[in-house]
C-alpha cells in the first residue's frame, strides 16, 4: 500500500488548447453554465448524440487508463485524455466549467472527487486513482469515471474498488420508468450493507445538452428524492465508497478538491445511462479489469 503523505495542490500546466472548429458548450468562454434546466425526455437524435459523446469520453478514459503507472503525473493523464477528445472533435466538458481549470478530474486515495491534475502529483505504487472524463460533442455531454489500481495495491483497496463497481451495478439495476429516484440510493445501501461509507455530499445528475440538469441522484436512501424516472431520460449514477468516514471537506486552496475528513481511501465508479421502457441502457464503457 502506498505510504505517501496526504495530498496537496500542485502546480498547474497552462490551460490546454481546443482547436478552432470544435463546438463549445455555452460556459466555455466565461465559465458560467447558466440556470439549471429541468429534466426532459431526449429525442432520438439527441440520444444518438449522447451515445457519440459517451463513446468519445470512454475512449479518452481508456487511453488515460493505459498510461497509469508509478511515476506518471496526473497532468500527463489529463493531457492524454484531452488529446483523445479533441482528436474526435469533442470539447472536454470540465474545461472552464464554473472555472474548473483542467480537462479531467484525477482523484487519488483520500480524494473523493474533483481532484485537479497537476505537474507535481506523481502516481506511486499502491495508490488508487479515479479518472473522471466528460466529452461534449454534437451539443451533448457523455460522462463516466472509473477507479484504477496503481501497481501493487493492498487487498482492502481492491475490495473497496470491487464493492464500488457492485454498488454502481445495483444502482443502475434500480432504474426503470416510474421508479422514484430514491430507489437508487436504497439499492446501493442494500448492496453495500454498511461495510463501507457512502459519500452523501455528491450524487449523480441528469446529463445531455446540459452537463448537469435539475436531476440529483443521491447514492443513499433519501425520502425527499421522490421524482420519478421516465423513458428517454439520461443521467449518471456515480457512487463513492470510503474505507472510513463518508464525510467530505473541500480544499480551501482550490475550492474544488473533495477529500475524506479522516484521510481514508475512496473509490468511485460512474456511467451515463438512458432510461428505457424496460429499465436502463448503459451508454458509456468502462475499461475491463
C-alpha positions as CSV (number, residue, x, y, z in Angstrom):
1,X,0.0,0.0,0.0
2,X,1.2,3.5,-0.8
3,X,2.7,5.3,2.2
4,X,2.5,8.8,0.5
5,X,1.8,11.8,2.7
6,X,-1.6,13.4,2.4
7,X,-2.1,15.0,-1.0
8,X,-1.7,18.7,-1.5
9,X,-2.3,21.0,-4.5
10,X,0.4,21.2,-7.1
11,X,1.5,23.5,-9.9
12,X,-0.9,23.6,-12.9
13,X,0.2,23.5,-16.6
14,X,-1.1,26.2,-18.9
15,X,-4.7,25.8,-20.0
16,X,-5.0,23.2,-22.8
17,X,-5.9,24.4,-26.3
18,X,-9.1,23.3,-28.0
19,X,-8.8,23.6,-31.8
20,X,-11.0,26.1,-33.6
21,X,-13.9,24.4,-35.3
22,X,-14.8,22.3,-32.3
23,X,-18.2,23.3,-30.9
24,X,-18.0,24.7,-27.3
25,X,-20.6,24.4,-24.6
26,X,-22.2,27.8,-23.5
27,X,-19.9,28.1,-20.5
28,X,-16.6,27.5,-22.3
29,X,-15.7,31.2,-22.5
30,X,-16.9,32.7,-19.3
31,X,-17.3,29.6,-17.1
32,X,-20.9,30.2,-16.2
33,X,-23.2,27.2,-17.0
34,X,-26.3,29.3,-16.7
35,X,-29.6,28.4,-15.0
36,X,-30.4,24.9,-14.2
37,X,-32.8,23.2,-16.6
38,X,-35.5,20.7,-15.8
39,X,-35.0,17.1,-16.9
40,X,-36.9,16.1,-20.1
41,X,-37.0,13.1,-22.5
42,X,-34.4,13.1,-25.2
43,X,-35.3,12.9,-28.8
44,X,-33.9,10.0,-30.9
45,X,-31.4,12.4,-32.4
46,X,-30.3,13.6,-29.0
47,X,-29.9,10.0,-27.8
48,X,-27.7,9.2,-30.8
49,X,-25.5,12.3,-30.0
50,X,-25.3,11.4,-26.3
51,X,-24.1,8.0,-27.3
52,X,-21.5,9.5,-29.5
53,X,-20.3,11.8,-26.7
54,X,-20.2,8.8,-24.4
55,X,-18.2,6.8,-26.8
56,X,-15.6,9.6,-27.1
57,X,-15.4,10.0,-23.3
58,X,-15.0,6.3,-23.0
59,X,-12.1,6.2,-25.5
60,X,-10.4,9.1,-23.6
61,X,-10.7,7.3,-20.3
62,X,-9.3,4.1,-21.8
63,X,-6.3,6.0,-23.2
64,X,-5.6,7.7,-19.9
65,X,-6.0,4.3,-18.0
66,X,-3.5,2.7,-20.3
67,X,-0.9,5.2,-19.1
68,X,-1.5,4.7,-15.4
69,X,1.8,3.6,-13.7
70,X,4.1,4.6,-10.9
71,X,6.0,7.8,-11.8
72,X,3.3,9.2,-14.1
73,X,1.9,12.6,-13.2
74,X,-1.8,13.4,-13.1
75,X,-1.1,16.2,-15.6
76,X,0.2,13.6,-18.1
77,X,-3.1,11.6,-17.8
78,X,-5.1,14.8,-18.3
79,X,-3.1,15.6,-21.5
80,X,-3.7,12.1,-22.9
81,X,-7.5,12.3,-22.3
82,X,-7.7,15.9,-23.6
83,X,-5.9,14.9,-26.8
84,X,-8.2,12.0,-27.5
85,X,-11.3,14.1,-27.0
86,X,-10.2,17.0,-29.3
87,X,-8.9,14.5,-31.9
88,X,-12.6,13.2,-32.1
89,X,-13.9,16.8,-32.4
90,X,-15.1,16.9,-28.8
91,X,-14.7,19.6,-26.2
92,X,-13.5,18.4,-22.7
93,X,-16.6,19.2,-20.7
94,X,-14.9,20.0,-17.4
95,X,-12.6,22.7,-19.0
96,X,-13.7,26.0,-17.5
97,X,-17.0,24.6,-16.2
98,X,-17.6,27.0,-13.3
99,X,-13.9,27.9,-13.8
100,X,-12.5,24.4,-13.4
101,X,-9.0,24.5,-15.0
102,X,-8.5,21.1,-16.5
103,X,-9.9,18.6,-19.0
104,X,-10.4,15.7,-16.5
105,X,-10.6,15.0,-12.8
106,X,-8.0,12.8,-11.2
107,X,-8.7,11.7,-7.6
108,X,-6.1,9.8,-5.7
109,X,-6.6,7.8,-2.5
110,X,-8.3,10.1,0.0
111,X,-9.6,12.4,-2.7
112,X,-13.3,11.7,-3.2
113,X,-13.8,13.7,-6.4
114,X,-12.8,16.8,-8.4
115,X,-9.1,16.3,-8.0
116,X,-7.3,18.7,-10.3
117,X,-4.5,17.2,-12.4
118,X,-1.2,19.0,-11.8
119,X,2.5,18.8,-12.7
120,X,3.7,17.8,-9.2
121,X,1.4,14.9,-8.2
122,X,3.1,11.7,-9.3
123,X,1.4,8.3,-9.1
124,X,3.0,5.9,-6.6
125,X,2.9,2.1,-6.3
126,X,-0.1,1.2,-4.2
127,X,-2.2,4.2,-5.0
128,X,-5.7,4.1,-6.3
129,X,-6.9,6.8,-8.7
130,X,-10.3,7.7,-10.1
131,X,-10.2,9.3,-13.6
132,X,-13.4,11.2,-14.5
133,X,-13.9,12.2,-18.2
134,X,-16.8,14.0,-19.8
135,X,-16.9,14.9,-23.5
136,X,-19.1,17.4,-25.3
137,X,-19.8,16.8,-29.0
138,X,-22.9,17.3,-31.2
139,X,-24.4,19.5,-28.5
140,X,-24.4,16.7,-25.9
141,X,-22.3,15.5,-23.0
142,X,-21.2,11.9,-22.1
143,X,-19.8,11.4,-18.6
144,X,-18.1,8.5,-16.9
145,X,-15.4,7.7,-14.3
146,X,-13.6,4.6,-13.1
147,X,-11.1,3.8,-10.3
148,X,-7.8,2.1,-11.1
149,X,-5.0,0.4,-9.1
150,X,-1.5,1.8,-9.5
151,X,1.0,-1.1,-9.3
152,X,0.6,-3.4,-6.3
153,X,-2.5,-2.4,-4.3
154,X,-3.4,-3.8,-0.9
155,X,-6.4,-6.1,-0.5
156,X,-8.6,-3.6,1.3
157,X,-8.3,-1.2,-1.6
158,X,-9.0,-4.0,-4.1
159,X,-12.1,-4.9,-2.1
160,X,-13.2,-1.3,-1.9
161,X,-12.9,-0.9,-5.7
162,X,-14.9,-4.1,-6.3
163,X,-17.6,-3.0,-3.9
164,X,-17.9,0.3,-5.7
165,X,-18.3,-1.5,-9.0
166,X,-21.1,-3.6,-7.5
167,X,-22.7,-0.6,-5.9
168,X,-22.9,1.1,-9.4
169,X,-24.4,-2.0,-10.9
170,X,-27.0,-2.2,-8.1
171,X,-27.9,1.5,-8.5
172,X,-28.4,1.1,-12.3
173,X,-30.5,-2.0,-11.8
174,X,-32.9,0.1,-9.7
175,X,-33.7,2.4,-12.6
176,X,-36.9,1.9,-14.5
177,X,-39.7,4.1,-15.8
178,X,-41.9,5.2,-12.9
179,X,-39.5,4.3,-10.2
180,X,-38.6,7.0,-7.7
181,X,-35.1,8.4,-7.7
182,X,-34.6,7.4,-4.1
183,X,-34.7,3.7,-5.1
184,X,-31.2,4.1,-6.5
185,X,-29.9,5.0,-3.0
186,X,-31.9,2.2,-1.4
187,X,-30.4,-0.3,-3.8
188,X,-26.8,0.9,-3.2
189,X,-27.3,0.8,0.6
190,X,-28.6,-2.7,0.4
191,X,-25.6,-3.8,-1.7
192,X,-23.0,-2.1,0.5
193,X,-24.6,-3.4,3.8
194,X,-22.7,-0.9,5.9
195,X,-19.3,-2.4,5.0
196,X,-18.2,1.0,3.6
197,X,-19.0,4.6,3.9
198,X,-21.3,6.0,1.2
199,X,-20.5,9.6,0.4
200,X,-23.7,11.7,0.6
201,X,-22.4,15.2,-0.3
202,X,-22.2,14.4,-4.1
203,X,-24.6,12.5,-6.3
204,X,-25.5,11.5,-9.8
205,X,-27.1,14.0,-12.2
206,X,-29.1,14.5,-15.3
207,X,-26.8,14.8,-18.4
208,X,-27.4,15.7,-22.0
209,X,-27.5,19.2,-23.5
210,X,-26.5,20.4,-20.1
211,X,-23.5,19.0,-18.2
212,X,-25.8,18.8,-15.1
213,X,-29.5,19.3,-15.3
214,X,-32.0,19.6,-12.5
215,X,-32.0,15.9,-11.6
216,X,-30.0,14.9,-8.5
217,X,-29.5,11.2,-7.7
218,X,-28.5,10.5,-4.1
219,X,-26.5,7.4,-3.5
220,X,-28.1,6.8,-0.1
221,X,-31.8,6.4,0.5
222,X,-33.3,9.9,0.7
223,X,-37.0,10.1,1.3
224,X,-37.1,13.5,-0.4
225,X,-36.0,12.1,-3.8
226,X,-39.5,11.3,-4.9
227,X,-39.3,12.4,-8.6
228,X,-39.8,9.5,-11.0
229,X,-37.7,8.3,-13.9
230,X,-39.2,8.4,-17.3
231,X,-38.4,6.9,-20.7
232,X,-35.9,8.9,-22.7
233,X,-34.2,10.4,-19.6
234,X,-30.4,10.4,-19.5
235,X,-28.4,10.6,-16.3
236,X,-25.4,9.5,-14.4
237,X,-25.1,7.2,-11.4
238,X,-21.7,7.5,-9.6
239,X,-21.4,6.1,-6.1
240,X,-18.4,7.0,-4.0
241,X,-17.5,4.5,-1.2
242,X,-14.9,5.0,1.5
243,X,-12.9,2.8,3.9
244,X,-13.7,5.3,6.7
245,X,-15.9,8.3,7.2
246,X,-18.1,9.2,4.3
247,X,-17.9,12.9,5.1
248,X,-16.1,15.3,2.7
249,X,-14.3,18.6,3.0
250,X,-13.2,20.8,0.2
251,X,-9.6,22.1,-0.1
252,X,-9.5,25.8,0.6
253,X,-6.6,26.2,-1.8
254,X,-8.5,25.3,-4.9
255,X,-12.2,25.2,-3.9
256,X,-12.6,22.0,-5.9
257,X,-10.8,19.0,-4.4
258,X,-13.1,17.0,-2.1
259,X,-11.3,14.7,0.4
260,X,-12.4,12.4,3.2
261,X,-12.3,14.2,6.6
262,X,-10.3,11.3,8.1
263,X,-7.9,10.6,5.2
264,X,-9.5,7.3,4.4
265,X,-9.5,6.0,0.8
266,X,-12.3,6.5,-1.6
267,X,-13.3,4.8,-4.8
268,X,-15.9,5.9,-7.4
269,X,-17.5,4.5,-10.5
270,X,-19.8,6.3,-12.9
271,X,-21.8,5.6,-16.1
272,X,-24.1,7.7,-18.2
273,X,-27.3,5.8,-18.7
274,X,-30.5,6.0,-20.7
275,X,-33.9,5.1,-19.2
276,X,-35.7,2.7,-21.5
277,X,-39.1,1.1,-21.4
278,X,-37.8,-1.9,-19.5
279,X,-35.0,-0.4,-17.4
280,X,-31.8,1.3,-18.3
281,X,-29.2,1.1,-21.0
282,X,-25.5,2.0,-20.2
283,X,-24.1,4.4,-22.8
284,X,-20.5,4.7,-21.5
285,X,-17.9,1.9,-21.5
286,X,-15.5,1.1,-18.6
287,X,-12.0,-0.3,-19.1
288,X,-12.0,-4.1,-18.4
289,X,-10.4,-5.2,-15.1
